[in-house]
Amino acid sequence: MTLRARLRRIPLLAWIAVPLALAALVAWPLGGWDTVTLVSREVPGFASNQTLHGHRFDLRVDDAWLTDEHPAGYGAPEDGNVFLIVRAEVTNVSDLGESASALEDYIVPPVPGGGDFGTSQFVLATDHTTLPVVNPGLPTLLDILYEIPDDAVAPGDDLAIEMYDSLPRRSFVYSGIVWDEFLAGTAVRTVDRR
């Protein structure tokens, strides 16, 4: 009888059960299957002096505060709302100038309980110009405004601001590239009132 004939005589159940039993015998002394934390799912935290070096923008979140005054001198927030301002230093690492509105999905303070606040406006911190251009290679200090409900965040709360990076890919719908964003880090800042 040939080896091929002998192997055919082994039942299908044995072909399945034996490898599973061997895998269980190896996994059991090692502590089971889910004792290892997947490192790729851990999101790093960034202090106020640390920069997230990304593929499109370098981001550093400096501060976050609540206020009733628009930094460019525009109107106050609607009744029942307040401005949450996140000050961030942004460096455009691409070779093209970008409008600050391109940063809308890169710095996101999450709403307690889920979701995120929609960006109201980008203001240049140095001269209060609204919607400035972020030029390549130049660090730009921005105040990013979010109009939020009064009770969403209180002074003294720690806010975990999400920082995103992106990778370019060729667009199939139109010519050019599309940037696919992914969560790359968080910056926890204590919110105060100014």
N, CA, C and O of each residue as an XYZ file, in Angstrom:
776
protein
N       0.850     -1.177      0.000
C       0.000      0.000      0.000
C       0.901      1.247      0.000
O       1.860      1.328      0.767
N       0.584      2.198     -0.854
C       1.402      3.407     -0.974
C       1.045      4.399      0.125
O       0.021      4.272      0.797
N       1.908      5.382      0.288
C       1.676      6.427      1.295
C       0.396      7.210      0.977
O      -0.358      7.567      1.882
N       0.164      7.468     -0.287
C      -1.038      8.202     -0.690
C      -2.298      7.432     -0.298
O      -3.262      8.037      0.170
N      -2.310      6.171     -0.472
C      -3.460      5.349     -0.113
C      -3.650      5.327      1.396
O      -4.780      5.379      1.881
N      -2.557      5.250      2.136
C      -2.662      5.255      3.609
C      -3.238      6.588      4.113
O      -4.067      6.610      5.022
N      -2.782      7.702      3.505
C      -3.289      9.011      3.933
C      -4.771      9.184      3.604
O      -5.489      9.855      4.345
N      -5.232      8.596      2.520
C      -6.652      8.683      2.166
C      -7.539      7.930      3.146
O      -8.715      8.262      3.292
N      -7.003      6.940      3.805
C      -7.801      6.141      4.737
C      -8.032      6.864      6.065
O      -8.896      6.463      6.845
N      -7.253      7.942      6.332
C      -7.445      8.694      7.580
C      -8.711      9.535      7.437
O      -8.856     10.260      6.452
N      -9.629      9.454      8.398
C     -10.900     10.189      8.309
C     -10.676     11.720      8.326
O      -9.709     12.215      8.905
N     -11.590     12.439      7.680
C     -11.526     13.895      7.612
C     -11.527     14.516      9.005
O     -10.821     15.496      9.241
N     -12.297     13.969      9.916
C     -12.361     14.481     11.281
C     -10.986     14.440     11.944
O     -10.642     15.351     12.697
N     -10.215     13.428     11.686
C      -8.867     13.327     12.258
C      -7.958     14.416     11.689
O      -7.120     14.957     12.410
N      -8.117     14.746     10.390
C      -7.314     15.805      9.792
C      -7.615     17.165     10.435
O      -6.751     18.042     10.464
N      -8.812     17.337     10.939
C      -9.199     18.599     11.576
C      -8.866     18.578     13.058
O      -8.301     19.541     13.578
N      -9.209     17.488     13.749
C      -9.072     17.426     15.204
C      -7.621     17.398     15.662
O      -7.291     18.055     16.650
N      -6.755     16.678     14.996
C      -5.358     16.553     15.440
C      -4.634     17.898     15.392
O      -3.996     18.251     16.384
N      -4.691     18.675     14.300
C      -4.014     19.982     14.323
C      -4.583     20.929     15.378
O      -3.837     21.688     15.996
N      -5.909     20.889     15.588
C      -6.500     21.741     16.627
C      -6.020     21.335     18.015
O      -5.729     22.199     18.842
N      -5.935     20.048     18.280
C      -5.450     19.568     19.572
C      -3.995     19.968     19.781
O      -3.617     20.361     20.885
N      -3.182     19.873     18.747
C      -1.783     20.280     18.867
C      -1.667     21.788     19.112
O      -0.849     22.219     19.925
N      -2.460     22.573     18.431
C      -2.439     24.024     18.638
C      -2.860     24.370     20.062
O      -2.266     25.250     20.684
N      -3.879     23.687     20.584
C      -4.323     23.932     21.962
C      -3.244     23.539     22.956
O      -3.046     24.235     23.952
N      -2.552     22.455     22.713
C      -1.479     22.037     23.610
C      -0.323     23.032     23.620
O       0.330     23.206     24.649
N      -0.066     23.676     22.513
C       0.979     24.692     22.457
C       0.503     25.985     23.117
O       1.270     26.620     23.840
N      -0.748     26.386     22.881
C      -1.269     27.653     23.408
C      -1.495     27.608     24.910
O      -1.301     28.618     25.587
N      -1.896     26.471     25.445
C      -2.240     26.389     26.860
C      -1.075     26.778     27.779
O      -1.283     27.612     28.659
N       0.134     26.229     27.632
C       1.213     26.663     28.533
C       1.659     28.101     28.293
O       2.298     28.698     29.159
N       1.335     28.661     27.137
C       1.721     30.040     26.836
C       0.682     31.050     27.312
O       0.876     32.249     27.111
N      -0.390     30.624     27.923
C      -1.363     31.539     28.491
C      -2.603     31.747     27.667
O      -3.389     32.640     27.982
N      -2.816     30.995     26.657
C      -4.038     31.127     25.860
C      -3.807     31.953     24.614
O      -2.673     32.255     24.244
N      -4.930     32.317     23.962
C      -4.837     33.003     22.683
C      -4.796     34.520     22.801
O      -4.054     35.162     22.058
N      -5.555     35.107     23.695
C      -5.683     36.566     23.714
C      -4.974     37.220     24.901
O      -5.555     38.071     25.574
N      -3.740     36.833     25.159
C      -2.973     37.465     26.229
C      -2.011     38.508     25.687
O      -1.324     39.168     26.467
N      -1.945     38.674     24.382
C      -1.031     39.621     23.768
C      -1.828     40.836     23.304
O      -2.845     40.700     22.624
N      -1.354     42.027     23.679
C      -1.983     43.252     23.219
C      -1.430     43.588     21.849
O      -0.216     43.622     21.652
N      -2.307     43.832     20.920
C      -1.906     44.165     19.576
C      -1.322     45.569     19.574
O      -2.043     46.540     19.801
N      -0.030     45.686     19.320
C       0.665     46.958     19.415
C       0.153     47.954     18.387
O       0.139     49.154     18.661
N      -0.264     47.502     17.228
C      -0.725     48.425     16.195
C      -2.020     49.131     16.581
O      -2.377     50.126     15.950
N      -2.728     48.654     17.585
C      -3.972     49.312     18.014
C      -3.745     50.305     19.140
O      -4.661     51.048     19.493
N      -2.552     50.338     19.712
C      -2.258     51.299     20.765
C      -1.984     52.654     20.129
O      -1.131     52.777     19.250
N      -2.711     53.666     20.578
C      -2.559     55.003     20.032
C      -1.690     55.807     20.993
O      -2.044     55.942     22.164
N      -0.559     56.344     20.530
C       0.337     57.071     21.424
C      -0.246     58.406     21.865
O      -1.034     59.026     21.151
N       0.157     58.831     23.047
C      -0.223     60.141     23.554
C       0.912     61.130     23.321
O       2.082     60.749     23.337
N       0.570     62.406     23.104
C       1.565     63.434     22.827
C       1.438     64.560     23.841
O       0.353     65.105     24.042
N       2.560     64.907     24.482
C       2.600     66.042     25.410
C       2.598     67.332     24.592
O       2.710     67.296     23.367
N       2.469     68.482     25.280
C       2.370     69.758     24.568
C       3.672     70.152     23.869
O       3.673     71.051     23.028
N       4.775     69.491     24.209
C       6.031     69.801     23.536
C       6.419     68.731     22.514
O       7.536     68.745     21.998
N       5.500     67.803     22.218
C       5.772     66.728     21.266
C       4.967     66.934     19.989
O       3.828     67.401     20.016
N       5.584     66.576     18.880
C       4.979     66.768     17.571
C       4.698     65.418     16.926
O       5.539     64.520     16.951
N       3.519     65.285     16.355
C       3.181     64.123     15.541
C       3.689     64.414     14.132
O       3.187     65.315     13.459
N       4.674     63.660     13.694
C       5.239     63.849     12.358
C       4.446     62.988     11.386
O       4.546     61.761     11.401
N       3.656     63.647     10.538
C       2.782     62.939      9.618
C       3.273     62.997      8.186
O       4.337     63.544      7.897
N       2.480     62.425      7.295
C       2.816     62.381      5.883
C       2.399     63.645      5.146
O       2.953     63.961      4.092
N       1.426     64.372      5.691
C       0.926     65.598      5.050
C       1.160     66.820      5.936
O       1.528     67.889      5.449
N       0.942     66.651      7.251
C       1.132     67.735      8.214
C       1.864     67.204      9.439
O       1.663     66.059      9.842
N       2.718     68.046     10.033
C       3.239     67.799     11.371
C       2.331     68.568     12.319
O       2.058     69.748     12.096
N       1.859     67.909     13.380
C       0.877     68.515     14.294
C       1.406     68.530     15.718
O       1.996     67.557     16.188
N       1.188     69.651     16.399
C       1.474     69.729     17.828
C       0.341     70.513     18.485
O       0.125     71.682     18.164
N      -0.378     69.877     19.399
C      -1.481     70.537     20.102
C      -0.910     71.165     21.367
O      -0.402     70.469     22.247
N      -1.001     72.503     21.448
C      -0.421     73.224     22.580
C      -1.385     73.393     23.744
O      -1.006     73.185     24.897
N      -2.636     73.769     23.454
C      -3.533     74.174     24.534
C      -4.984     74.043     24.066
O      -5.256     73.928     22.872
N      -5.901     74.063     25.023
C      -7.340     74.072     24.718
C      -8.042     74.881     25.797
O      -7.747     74.736     26.983
N      -8.981     75.742     25.379
C      -9.708     76.538     26.354
C     -11.099     76.898     25.836
O     -11.390     76.794     24.644
N     -11.937     77.319     26.763
C     -13.301     77.754     26.464
C     -13.356     79.269     26.552
O     -12.711     79.874     27.408
N     -14.136     79.884     25.657
C     -14.297     81.329     25.686
C     -15.600     81.720     25.012
O     -16.168     80.950     24.238
N     -16.065     82.920     25.312
C     -17.239     83.481     24.649
C     -16.842     84.469     23.562
O     -17.703     84.990     22.854
N     -15.538     84.734     23.422
C     -15.060     85.721     22.455
C     -14.365     85.029     21.285
O     -13.517     84.156     21.469
N     -14.743     85.437     20.095
C     -14.102     84.920     18.878
C     -12.719     85.564     18.773
O     -12.611     86.782     18.921
N     -11.654     84.788     18.521
C     -10.320     85.384     18.480
C     -10.123     86.400     17.352
O      -9.237     87.249     17.448
N     -10.922     86.334     16.294
C     -10.814     87.309     15.206
C     -11.780     88.473     15.396
O     -11.893     89.333     14.522
N     -12.478     88.509     16.530
C     -13.379     89.615     16.826
C     -14.755     89.482     16.216
O     -15.515     90.450     16.224
N     -15.105     88.333     15.692
C     -16.435     88.126     15.124
C     -17.444     87.962     16.250
O     -17.117     88.159     17.420
N     -18.667     87.602     15.894
C     -19.748     87.495     16.853
C     -19.540     86.409     17.892
O     -18.699     85.520     17.759
N     -20.339     86.528     18.920
C     -20.307     85.549     20.011
C     -20.981     84.253     19.561
O     -21.697     84.244     18.559
N     -20.759     83.171     20.285
C     -21.450     81.928     19.934
C     -22.954     82.051     20.168
O     -23.410     82.938     20.889
N     -23.717     81.151     19.551
C     -25.169     81.158     19.740
C     -25.514     80.911     21.202
O     -24.689     80.407     21.964
N     -26.730     81.264     21.589
C     -27.185     81.051     22.966
C     -27.060     79.578     23.337
O     -27.438     78.700     22.562
N     -26.527     79.315     24.527
C     -26.359     77.951     24.998
C     -25.075     77.292     24.516
O     -24.807     76.137     24.846
N     -24.275     78.023     23.731
C     -23.016     77.485     23.212
C     -21.834     78.301     23.717
O     -21.993     79.391     24.266
N     -20.657     77.749     23.519
C     -19.408     78.403     23.875
C     -18.371     77.975     22.832
O     -18.529     76.932     22.198
N     -17.323     78.765     22.651
C     -16.246     78.369     21.754
C     -15.242     77.505     22.513
O     -14.788     77.874     23.596
N     -14.903     76.364     21.940
C     -13.759     75.583     22.388
C     -12.655     75.903     21.388
O     -12.812     75.684     20.187
N     -11.545     76.421     21.888
C     -10.438     76.771     21.011
C      -9.281     75.819     21.295
O      -8.855     75.663     22.439
N      -8.789     75.198     20.255
C      -7.618     74.325     20.336
C      -6.488     75.039     19.600
O      -6.582     75.295     18.400
N      -5.416     75.359     20.331
C      -4.255     75.988     19.698
C      -3.280     74.889     19.291
O      -2.877     74.056     20.102
N      -2.915     74.912     18.020
C      -2.033     73.879     17.481
C      -1.000     74.511     16.552
O      -1.278     75.465     15.826
N       0.195     73.944     16.605
C       1.209     74.335     15.633
C       1.191     73.301     14.515
O       1.301     72.101     14.765
N       1.053     73.767     13.297
C       0.922     72.901     12.133
C       2.023     73.247     11.147
O       2.262     74.418     10.855
N       2.691     72.220     10.635
C       3.673     72.410      9.572
C       3.249     71.553      8.389
O       3.073     70.341      8.513
N       3.091     72.194      7.252
C       2.731     71.501      6.025
C       4.010     70.850      5.483
O       4.953     71.550      5.114
N       4.042     69.517      5.434
C       5.241     68.816      4.954
C       5.122     68.399      3.494
O       6.010     67.729      2.967
N       4.030     68.791      2.836
C       3.910     68.516      1.401
C       4.601     69.650      0.643
O       5.157     70.559      1.259
N       4.568     69.600     -0.663
C       5.230     70.641     -1.452
C       4.255     71.677     -2.011
O       4.639     72.508     -2.834
N       2.995     71.633     -1.569
C       1.992     72.585     -2.021
C       1.374     73.301     -0.827
O       1.191     72.704      0.233
N       1.055     74.576     -0.998
C       0.334     75.303      0.036
C      -1.060     74.725      0.213
O      -1.694     74.317     -0.760
N      -1.534     74.690      1.443
C      -2.864     74.137      1.745
C      -3.664     75.166      2.521
O      -3.125     75.866      3.379
N      -4.935     75.254      2.220
C      -5.828     76.066      3.038
C      -5.947     75.406      4.406
O      -5.903     74.180      4.510
N      -6.095     76.197      5.438
C      -6.230     75.631      6.782
C      -7.437     74.712      6.889
O      -7.478     73.845      7.762
N      -8.428     74.892      6.004
C      -9.599     74.024      6.054
C      -9.246     72.575      5.736
O     -10.031     71.678      6.047
N      -8.086     72.317      5.124
C      -7.643     70.943      4.870
C      -7.353     70.205      6.172
O      -7.269     68.977      6.188
N      -7.200     70.950      7.259
C      -6.910     70.356      8.574
C      -8.158     69.902      9.317
O      -8.052     69.397     10.435
N      -9.314     70.066      8.739
C     -10.574     69.812      9.444
C     -10.647     68.417     10.067
O     -11.199     68.262     11.156
N     -10.105     67.412      9.401
C     -10.183     66.044      9.918
C      -8.897     65.590     10.589
O      -8.737     64.400     10.864
N      -7.981     66.503     10.859
C      -6.686     66.115     11.423
C      -6.590     66.358     12.922
O      -5.870     65.640     13.616
N      -7.299     67.352     13.431
C      -7.317     67.636     14.869
C      -8.781     67.649     15.287
O      -9.532     68.556     14.930
N      -9.181     66.622     16.058
C     -10.599     66.425     16.363
C     -10.790     66.220     17.862
O     -10.373     65.192     18.395
N     -11.413     67.183     18.559
C     -11.769     66.936     19.958
C     -13.078     66.152     20.027
O     -14.102     66.637     19.546
N     -13.071     64.963     20.609
C     -14.293     64.155     20.633
C     -15.308     64.688     21.645
O     -14.949     65.238     22.686
N     -16.559     64.513     21.313
C     -17.642     64.878     22.218
C     -17.737     63.800     23.295
O     -17.753     62.612     22.971
N     -17.802     64.189     24.574
C     -18.007     63.166     25.602
C     -19.274     62.376     25.305
O     -20.339     62.964     25.114
N     -19.171     61.056     25.264
C     -20.309     60.207     24.959
C     -20.367     59.781     23.503
O     -21.250     59.011     23.125
N     -19.436     60.269     22.666
C     -19.392     59.826     21.275
C     -19.524     60.955     20.287
O     -20.117     61.991     20.588
N     -18.975     60.760     19.113
C     -19.016     61.757     18.056
C     -17.881     62.751     18.179
O     -16.958     62.573     18.974
N     -17.967     63.805     17.375
C     -16.977     64.869     17.487
C     -17.628     66.203     17.174
O     -18.713     66.256     16.595
N     -16.949     67.296     17.566
C     -17.454     68.635     17.311
C     -17.087     69.031     15.890
O     -15.984     68.732     15.432
N     -17.972     69.684     15.202
C     -17.649     70.173     13.869
C     -16.809     71.440     13.971
O     -17.060     72.289     14.827
N     -15.819     71.565     13.104
C     -14.952     72.737     13.115
C     -15.733     73.957     12.655
O     -16.415     73.917     11.631
N     -15.631     75.047     13.418
C     -16.294     76.283     13.031
C     -15.384     77.140     12.168
O     -15.807     77.667     11.139
N     -14.106     77.280     12.601
C     -13.228     78.185     11.881
C     -11.771     77.960     12.271
O     -11.472     77.436     13.344
N     -10.866     78.371     11.370
C      -9.429     78.346     11.619
C      -8.947     79.791     11.642
O      -9.238     80.565     10.730
N      -8.210     80.148     12.689
C      -7.733     81.517     12.843
C      -6.232     81.466     13.095
O      -5.765     80.685     13.924
N      -5.470     82.302     12.376
C      -4.038     82.409     12.586
C      -3.814     83.078     13.935
O      -4.300     84.188     14.155
N      -3.093     82.434     14.837
C      -2.950     82.928     16.214
C      -2.149     84.224     16.285
O      -2.352     85.018     17.204
N      -1.252     84.453     15.342
C      -0.389     85.631     15.433
C      -1.098     86.928     15.072
O      -0.893     87.939     15.743
N      -1.935     86.930     14.019
C      -2.596     88.188     13.626
C      -4.108     88.054     13.461
O      -4.758     88.996     13.007
N      -4.678     86.911     13.816
C      -6.113     86.654     13.814
C      -6.745     86.651     12.417
O      -7.928     86.955     12.267
N      -5.950     86.304     11.397
C      -6.475     86.110     10.048
C      -7.284     84.829     10.029
O      -6.861     83.810     10.574
N      -8.450     84.882      9.398
C      -9.262     83.673      9.320
C      -8.930     82.906      8.047
O      -8.606     83.494      7.015
N      -9.017     81.584      8.140
C      -8.762     80.646      7.057
C      -7.440     80.933      6.322
O      -7.437     81.160      5.112
N      -6.337     80.920      7.052
C      -5.049     81.200      6.410
C      -4.567     80.023      5.567
O      -5.084     78.909      5.662
N      -3.568     80.302      4.744
C      -2.893     79.264      3.971
C      -1.736     78.730      4.818
O      -0.982     79.502      5.410
N      -1.607     77.403      4.867
C      -0.503     76.775      5.576
C       0.540     76.435      4.524
O       0.380     75.491      3.751
N       1.620     77.227      4.509
C       2.643     77.082      3.481
C       3.598     75.948      3.796
O       3.799     75.618      4.965
N       4.190     75.343      2.775
C       5.099     74.211      2.987
C       6.316     74.599      3.834
O       6.968     75.612      3.584
N       6.603     73.773      4.835
C       7.807     73.925      5.633
C       7.780     74.999      6.695
O       8.741     75.113      7.456
N       6.723     75.794      6.786
C       6.666     76.876      7.773
C       5.735     76.499      8.922
O       4.549     76.263      8.692
N       6.242     76.438     10.154
C       5.342     76.176     11.290
C       4.320     77.313     11.414
O       4.683     78.490     11.401
N       3.059     76.950     11.533
C       1.971     77.917     11.603
C       1.169     77.665     12.868
O       0.682     76.556     13.086
N       1.030     78.688     13.700
C       0.278     78.568     14.943
C      -1.174     78.943     14.678
O      -1.473     80.086     14.330
N      -2.076     77.977     14.844
C      -3.493     78.174     14.536
C      -4.349     78.033     15.786
O      -4.053     77.227     16.669
N      -5.419     78.830     15.851
C      -6.494     78.625     16.814
C      -7.645     77.998     16.040
O      -8.191     78.603     15.118
N      -8.005     76.778     16.427
C      -9.075     76.056     15.738
C     -10.311     76.156     16.614
O     -10.297     75.728     17.768
N     -11.382     76.723     16.064
C     -12.601     76.983     16.827
C     -13.629     75.892     16.599
O     -13.839     75.419     15.482
N     -14.266     75.505     17.708
C     -15.390     74.573     17.679
C     -16.472     75.224     18.519
O     -16.235     75.567     19.677
N     -17.660     75.401     17.950
C     -18.783     75.929     18.729
C     -19.506     74.738     19.327
O     -20.043     73.894     18.609
N     -19.514     74.679     20.664
C     -20.026     73.500     21.356
C     -21.075     73.903     22.386
O     -21.108     75.064     22.797
N     -21.926     72.987     22.813
C     -22.875     73.298     23.885
C     -22.139     73.626     25.183
O     -21.069     73.083     25.460
N     -22.734     74.528     25.974
C     -22.130     74.964     27.246
C     -21.757     73.804     28.162
O     -20.733     73.850     28.842
N     -22.590     72.764     28.178
C     -22.379     71.687     29.134
C     -21.567     70.517     28.577
O     -21.414     69.504     29.259
N     -21.039     70.635     27.349
C     -20.293     69.521     26.747
C     -18.933     69.333     27.405
O     -18.515     68.200     27.647
N     -18.248     70.417     27.694
C     -16.932     70.378     28.328
C     -16.904     71.481     29.376
O     -17.359     72.596     29.123
N     -16.369     71.170     30.553
C     -16.284     72.150     31.633
C     -14.820     72.489     31.905
O     -13.937     71.672     31.644
N     -14.558     73.689     32.429
C     -13.183     74.010     32.809
C     -12.658     72.978     33.812
O     -13.355     72.589     34.750
N     -11.432     72.551     33.596
C     -10.836     71.530     34.451
C     -10.954     70.124     33.888
O     -10.292     69.207     34.375
N     -11.792     69.939     32.862
C     -11.919     68.619     32.226
C     -10.680     68.317     31.392
O     -10.092     69.207     30.777
N     -10.298     67.051     31.386
C      -9.251     66.597     30.487
C      -9.896     66.182     29.176
O     -10.794     65.339     29.163
N      -9.450     66.760     28.087
C     -10.012     66.484     26.775
C      -8.955     65.762     25.946
O      -7.870     66.299     25.725
N      -9.261     64.558     25.488
C      -8.341     63.771     24.658
C      -8.566     64.152     23.204
O      -9.467     63.622     22.554
N      -7.760     65.061     22.695
C      -7.900     65.561     21.331
C      -7.235     64.562     20.385
O      -6.056     64.241     20.533
N      -7.997     64.085     19.428
C      -7.482     63.081     18.497
C      -6.692     63.768     17.388
O      -7.112     64.788     16.841
N      -5.533     63.182     17.070
C      -4.662     63.711     16.020
C      -4.566     62.648     14.923
O      -4.243     61.491     15.189
N      -4.848     63.057     13.707
C      -4.891     62.127     12.586
C      -3.731     62.373     11.625
O      -3.228     63.490     11.500
N      -3.324     61.313     10.958
C      -2.351     61.379      9.885
C      -3.058     60.864      8.635
O      -4.196     60.402      8.719
N      -2.410     60.935      7.494
C      -3.039     60.431      6.276
C      -1.983     59.908      5.317
O      -0.817     60.302      5.351
N      -2.435     59.012      4.470
C      -1.588     58.447      3.425
C      -2.203     58.764      2.074
O      -3.420     58.676      1.908
N      -1.368     59.133      1.104
C      -1.918     59.451     -0.219
C      -2.178     58.187     -1.033
O      -1.469     57.188     -0.908
N      -3.201     58.256     -1.859
C      -3.451     57.199     -2.832
C      -4.042     57.847     -4.074
O      -4.659     58.910     -4.006
N      -3.846     57.199     -5.186
C      -4.362     57.728     -6.443
C      -5.874     57.582     -6.475
O      -6.416     56.533     -6.127
N      -6.538     58.631     -6.890
C      -7.992     58.618     -6.977
C      -8.439     57.875     -8.231
O      -7.834     58.003     -9.295
N      -9.500     57.101     -8.088
C     -10.070     56.403     -9.231
C     -11.265     57.153     -9.814
O     -11.687     56.862    -10.933
N     -11.809     58.103     -9.081
C     -12.977     58.840     -9.533
C     -12.568     60.043    -10.381
O     -13.204     60.343    -11.391
N     -11.515     60.723     -9.968
C     -11.008     61.872    -10.722
C      -9.491     61.824    -10.669
O      -8.921     61.049     -9.901
N      -8.835     62.639    -11.474
C      -7.372     62.600    -11.490
C      -6.831     63.309    -10.258
O      -7.410     64.286     -9.783
N      -5.735     62.816     -9.758
C      -5.131     63.400     -8.571
C      -4.989     62.373     -7.470
O      -5.106     61.169     -7.697
N      -4.732     62.880     -6.254
C      -4.590     61.987     -5.108
C      -5.645     62.288     -4.062
O      -6.180     63.394     -3.989
N      -5.926     61.292     -3.265
C      -6.857     61.391     -2.150
C      -6.072     61.023     -0.895
O      -5.236     60.120     -0.923
N      -6.339     61.719      0.197
C      -5.639     61.435      1.449
C      -6.558     60.615      2.344
O      -7.656     61.059      2.679
N      -6.119     59.427      2.732
C      -6.877     58.548      3.625
C      -6.401     58.776      5.053
O      -5.260     58.458      5.386
N      -7.281     59.334      5.907
C      -6.914     59.658      7.280
C      -7.028     58.444      8.194
O      -7.858     57.562      7.975
N      -6.176     58.412      9.226
C      -6.240     57.393     10.266
C      -5.763     58.005     11.575
O      -4.924     58.906     11.587
N      -6.315     57.497     12.683
C      -5.952     57.999     14.010
C      -4.502     57.650     14.303
O      -4.117     56.482     14.256
N      -3.695     58.668     14.607
C      -2.265     58.456     14.826
C      -1.825     58.801     16.238
O      -0.723     58.422     16.637
N      -2.654     59.512     17.016
C      -2.268     59.863     18.379
C      -3.334     60.694     19.054
O      -4.294     61.139     18.425
N      -3.149     60.895     20.346
C      -4.039     61.771     21.114
C      -3.195     62.745     21.926
O      -2.066     62.449     22.315
N      -3.768     63.893     22.164
C      -3.140     64.914     22.997
C      -4.142     65.271     24.089
O      -5.156     65.911     23.811
N      -3.873     64.868     25.317
C      -4.785     65.160     26.419
C      -4.415     66.525     26.990
O      -3.292     66.738     27.447
N      -5.370     67.436     26.958
C      -5.163     68.780     27.488
C      -6.260     69.097     28.484
O      -7.418     68.728     28.288
N      -5.890     69.782     29.550
C      -6.854     70.241     30.539
C      -7.448     71.554     30.053
O      -6.725     72.516     29.796
N      -8.747     71.585     29.931
C      -9.448     72.747     29.391
C      -9.653     73.776     30.502
O     -10.078     73.429     31.604
N      -9.348     75.047     30.211
C      -9.647     76.108     31.157
C     -10.570     77.123     30.491
O     -10.944     76.966     29.329
N     -10.932     78.162     31.236
C     -11.866     79.175     30.728
C     -11.132     80.501     30.657
O     -10.485     80.906     31.624
N     -11.224     81.173     29.537
C     -10.534     82.476     29.377
C     -11.506     83.537     28.916
O     -11.118     84.690     28.726
